[in-house]
Amino acid sequence: VDTITAEADLNEREGAHRFSIVTSGRALGGTDFEQSLDAYRQIRLKHSIKLCASMGLLTFEQLVKLRAAGVTNYHCNLEASERFFPSICTSHTFADKLQTIRAAQKAGLAVCSGGIIGMGESWEDRIDMALTLAELNIQSIPVNILTAITGTPLQDRPQLEESEILRTIALFRFLNPSAAIRLAGGRKALQNTGRAAFLSGANA
């Protein structure tokens, strides 16, 4: 808890507007989850920085507790279209993702959700993911570009051309006209740290 609250303090002093606890694994639970609630409560008492969370497939009851502790935004990426998802993830299902997102919304949390492009998906998959996000009324959509890492199953995936990345961003903007389309992971694939993406539909 002390480490987390110290990081929140540093982020606020450096000018960050939001602070998130992000965890690995299927879902945070037990003592770890309770400690995260304690950290959020302490941060809320001492700081004005807005609080976010990314803790996997939480239950509705857990999400309600996060909201009560001061968290306003929950992050849960779809990652891919429903059709392509099983090719990328086998530890849980696309339906699990949808259940978590809807539970977070029901708990009063704004949801940030997007995905990764360049994993071998088709244009139809990208359209389907963008349409699903629109149906869920997601207003914060991170678009990540795959960085192929040696030793991972996608190590041989070719880097997407910048023109294809920009067309994908434009597609997400067209299908989600009121959302914040966030230029997220993989920005090194773009020239000038992605300046052209902000002329193609990205706005965050």
C-alpha positions in Angstrom: 0.0 0.0 0.0 2.8 2.4 0.9 4.5 1.8 -2.5 1.3 2.4 -4.4 0.4 5.6 -2.6 3.9 6.9 -3.0 3.6 6.3 -6.8 0.3 8.1 -6.9 1.8 11.1 -5.0 4.7 11.2 -7.5 2.4 11.0 -10.5 0.2 13.9 -9.2 3.3 16.1 -8.5 4.6 15.4 -12.0 1.3 16.6 -13.5 -0.5 13.3 -14.3 -4.3 13.6 -14.2 -5.0 9.9 -13.7 -3.5 7.0 -11.7 -4.2 3.3 -12.1 -3.3 0.1 -10.4 -2.7 -2.5 -13.1 -2.3 -6.1 -12.3 -1.4 -9.3 -14.1 -3.3 -12.6 -14.1 -7.0 -13.5 -14.7 -8.3 -11.4 -11.8 -7.1 -9.8 -8.6 -8.6 -11.3 -5.4 -8.2 -12.0 -1.8 -5.7 -10.0 0.3 -4.2 -8.4 -2.8 -7.6 -6.9 -3.8 -8.3 -5.7 -0.3 -4.9 -4.0 -0.2 -5.7 -2.2 -3.5 -8.9 -0.9 -2.0 -7.0 0.4 1.0 -4.5 2.1 -1.3 -7.3 3.7 -3.3 -9.0 5.0 -0.2 -5.7 6.6 1.1 -5.0 8.2 -2.3 -8.5 9.6 -2.5 -8.1 11.2 1.0 -4.8 12.9 0.2 -4.9 13.6 -3.5 -7.1 15.0 -6.3 -5.7 12.7 -9.0 -8.5 10.6 -10.7 -8.4 6.9 -10.0 -8.5 4.0 -12.5 -8.1 0.3 -12.3 -7.1 -2.6 -14.6 -7.5 -5.9 -12.6 -8.9 -8.5 -14.9 -12.2 -10.3 -14.8 -13.6 -8.9 -11.5 -17.0 -9.7 -10.2 -19.8 -7.1 -10.0 -19.4 -7.0 -6.2 -15.6 -6.3 -6.5 -16.3 -3.5 -9.1 -18.8 -1.9 -6.7 -16.2 -1.9 -4.0 -13.7 -0.2 -6.3 -16.3 2.5 -7.1 -16.9 3.0 -3.4 -13.1 3.3 -2.8 -12.9 6.2 -5.3 -12.2 4.5 -8.7 -14.0 6.1 -11.6 -12.7 4.2 -14.6 -12.1 0.6 -15.3 -9.9 -0.8 -18.1 -10.7 -4.1 -19.8 -9.6 -4.5 -23.4 -11.5 -6.7 -25.8 -8.2 -7.3 -27.5 -9.7 -8.7 -30.7 -13.0 -9.5 -32.4 -15.2 -12.3 -31.0 -14.2 -14.5 -34.0 -10.5 -13.9 -33.7 -10.3 -13.9 -29.9 -9.8 -17.7 -29.4 -6.8 -17.6 -31.7 -5.1 -15.2 -29.3 -6.4 -16.1 -25.8 -7.3 -19.5 -24.3 -7.4 -18.7 -20.6 -10.8 -17.0 -20.8 -13.5 -16.2 -23.4 -14.7 -13.1 -25.3 -17.9 -13.5 -23.3 -15.9 -13.2 -20.1 -14.7 -9.9 -21.3 -18.2 -8.7 -22.2 -19.5 -9.7 -18.8 -16.8 -7.8 -17.0 -17.3 -4.6 -19.1 -21.1 -4.7 -18.5 -20.6 -5.4 -14.8 -18.2 -2.4 -14.5 -20.7 -0.2 -16.3 -23.5 -1.4 -14.0 -21.3 -0.6 -11.0 -21.1 3.0 -12.2 -17.6 2.9 -13.7 -16.6 4.4 -17.0 -14.9 1.7 -19.1 -11.8 2.0 -21.2 -11.6 -0.8 -23.8 -9.9 -1.4 -27.1 -7.6 -3.9 -28.6 -4.4 -4.8 -30.5 -4.0 -4.7 -34.3 -1.3 -6.6 -36.2 -1.9 -10.0 -34.7 -3.0 -11.6 -37.9 -6.6 -10.4 -37.8 -8.6 -9.5 -40.9 -10.1 -6.1 -41.7 -13.5 -7.7 -40.9 -12.2 -8.5 -37.4 -11.2 -4.9 -36.9 -14.6 -3.7 -38.1 -16.3 -6.2 -35.8 -14.3 -5.1 -32.8 -15.0 -1.5 -33.5 -18.7 -2.2 -33.8 -18.7 -4.2 -30.6 -17.1 -1.2 -28.8 -19.8 1.0 -30.3 -22.6 -1.3 -29.1 -21.1 -1.2 -25.6 -20.9 2.6 -25.8 -17.2 2.6 -24.9 -16.0 6.2 -24.8 -12.3 5.5 -24.3 -10.8 3.2 -26.9 -7.0 2.4 -26.9 -5.7 1.2 -30.2 -2.5 -0.8 -29.6 -0.1 -1.9 -32.4 1.5 -5.3 -32.0 5.2 -5.2 -31.2 6.5 -8.7 -32.2 8.7 -10.0 -29.4 11.2 -12.8 -29.8 10.1 -15.9 -27.9 6.4 -15.2 -28.1 3.9 -17.0 -30.3 3.5 -13.8 -32.5 7.3 -13.2 -32.9 7.1 -13.7 -36.6 4.2 -11.3 -37.3 5.3 -8.6 -39.8 5.1 -5.0 -38.6 2.1 -3.2 -40.0 2.7 -0.5 -42.5 1.9 3.0 -41.2 -0.7 3.5 -43.9 -2.6 0.4 -42.6 -2.4 1.6 -39.0 -3.7 5.1 -40.0 -6.6 3.5 -42.0 -7.5 1.4 -38.9 -7.5 4.4 -36.7 -9.8 6.2 -39.2 -12.1 3.2 -39.2 -12.4 3.2 -35.4 -13.1 7.0 -35.5 -15.8 6.5 -38.1 -17.6 3.7 -36.2 -17.1 5.4 -32.8 -17.5 9.1 -33.6 -17.9 10.4 -30.0 -15.2 8.2 -28.3 -11.6 9.1 -27.4 -9.6 7.0 -29.8 -6.3 6.6 -27.9 -3.0 6.0 -29.6 -1.6 3.4 -27.2 1.1 0.6 -27.3 3.3 0.2 -30.4 3.7 3.9 -31.2 7.3 3.3 -32.4 5.7 1.8 -35.5 4.7 5.4 -36.5 6.8 8.3 -37.7 7.1 11.4 -35.5 5.6 9.4 -32.5 2.3 9.2 -34.3 1.6 12.7 -35.4 -0.2 11.6 -38.5 -2.5 9.4 -36.4 -4.0 12.6 -34.9 -4.9 13.7 -38.4 -6.5 10.3 -39.0 -8.9 10.1 -36.1 -6.9 9.6 -32.9 -7.6 12.3 -30.3 -6.0 11.0 -27.1 
